[in-house]
Amino acid sequence: MDREQALKKLEESHFYGIVDAVYVKPEEMVQVCQELCEGGAGVIQLRAKGIEISLVRVWAQSVQTVCRQFGALFILNDYPQI
């Protein structure tokens, strides 16, 4: 998804889901993301502030895969280097 498509998706989405590592167990992240997408989330944001980057990278890849399956925009918070 290019920048223009991402901005359009963000603008058109009525439901913005946030998967936060403080509240969601790592082993449940993919399931929670899938449930949010099934519920109509057009945007999913992964928040994992203060978590080791290697873990965040793995979680981000998994959550992004689910987002792609549903056509949802994926946003990773706090880790621009990823």
C-alpha positions in Angstrom: 0.0 0.0 0.0 1.6 3.3 -1.0 1.4 6.5 0.9 -1.6 7.9 -1.0 -3.6 4.6 -0.5 -2.7 4.5 3.2 -3.9 8.1 3.7 -7.2 7.3 1.9 -7.7 4.1 4.0 -7.1 6.1 7.2 -9.5 8.8 6.1 -12.2 6.3 5.1 -11.9 4.0 8.2 -14.7 4.3 10.8 -13.1 1.9 13.2 -9.5 2.3 14.3 -8.2 -0.6 16.5 -5.2 -0.4 18.8 -3.4 -3.5 19.9 -1.3 -2.4 22.9 1.3 -4.8 24.4 0.5 -3.4 27.9 -3.0 -4.8 27.7 -2.8 -7.7 25.1 -0.7 -10.8 25.8 1.9 -11.5 23.1 0.4 -14.8 22.4 -3.0 -13.2 21.8 -1.9 -10.3 19.5 -2.7 -12.0 16.2 -6.1 -13.2 17.5 -7.0 -9.8 18.8 -5.9 -8.2 15.5 -8.0 -10.7 13.6 -11.0 -10.1 15.7 -10.7 -6.3 15.3 -10.4 -6.7 11.5 -13.4 -9.1 11.5 -15.3 -6.5 13.5 -14.7 -3.9 10.8 -11.4 -2.1 11.8 -9.9 -0.5 8.8 -6.8 0.5 10.7 -4.8 -1.4 13.3 -2.1 0.3 15.4 0.4 -1.8 17.3 1.8 -0.2 20.4 4.6 -1.8 22.3 6.4 1.1 24.1 9.5 0.0 25.9 9.5 -3.5 24.5 12.7 -5.0 23.1 12.9 -4.2 19.4 13.5 -7.8 18.3 10.2 -8.9 19.9 8.3 -5.9 18.4 9.7 -6.8 15.0 8.2 -10.3 15.3 4.9 -9.1 16.6 4.7 -6.4 13.9 5.3 -9.0 11.1 2.5 -11.2 12.5 0.0 -8.4 12.9 0.9 -6.9 9.5 0.2 -10.2 7.9 -3.3 -10.3 9.4 -3.9 -6.7 8.4 -3.0 -7.5 4.8 -5.4 -10.4 4.7 -8.2 -8.0 5.7 -7.0 -5.0 3.7 -6.5 -3.0 6.9 -3.9 -0.3 7.2 -1.2 -1.3 9.7 0.6 1.3 11.9 3.5 0.5 14.2 3.8 3.0 17.0 7.1 3.9 18.8 9.5 2.2 16.4 10.2 4.2 13.3 13.4 2.1 12.6 11.2 -0.9 11.9 
